[in-house]
Amino acid sequence: MKQILETNRLLLRELNVDDAENFYNLNLNPNVIKYTGNSSFKNIREAKEFSENYQDYKLNGYGRWAVINKETNEFIGWCGLKFGEMENEIDIGFRFFENEWNKGYATESAKACLDYGFEKLNIKRIIGRAMKENIGSIKVLKKIGLEYERDTNFEKQKAVIYKIEKE
């Protein structure tokens, strides 16, 4: 369980097979996956297979990381960077249990991930993709310094791309 980052309230570490049940439960909530284009896992076994086959750390040296509340030591969601092979872009993403929304965790963890990407990984440009209706995620992208770049389509829905570039 490799720890990657620490913020005031959160620890970010690599995902592992033990996170499968949390992953399964996170995606069970239709409100959580409403704007993601993802469906829920059929069962915990399917979530476990996803964890076992997750190759981003090995391939890119980074990926989506488990977000742990330092006070409770609980898995509250995930946040991190992802290399998208098709568009050759690195995007910032986050997903949290609904009872953890509006506590600033997405902003806190995403900001730490951006800093890590620019300072430790020497990434020059990071994008954020969100469906147009996903006001919450767009607010987070703006709060961490991303600016609107363009409209796009994502999973046959109207979406937007925000970007931030290292000076």
Number of C-alpha atoms within 10 A of each C-alpha: 8 10 12 14 16 15 14 9 15 23 20 26 20 19 22 16 15 12 16 22 15 18 25 19 15 23 22 17 14 13 12 17 16 13 18 16 11 12 12 17 18 11 13 16 13 15 22 20 12 16 17 14 10 16 13 14 14 9 10 12 9 20 24 22 26 28 29 20 18 15 8 10 11 14 20 22 22 25 26 27 24 19 17 10 8 6 7 8 14 21 20 24 23 21 23 20 19 14 8 13 14 10 9 12 25 25 20 18 26 23 21 19 25 23 15 18 21 16 12 10 13 11 15 13 16 21 21 25 23 24 23 18 13 14 11 12 21 21 12 20 27 16 14 18 13 19 17 16 13 11 15 15 14 17 11 9 14 13 18 20 22 21 20 19 13 13 6
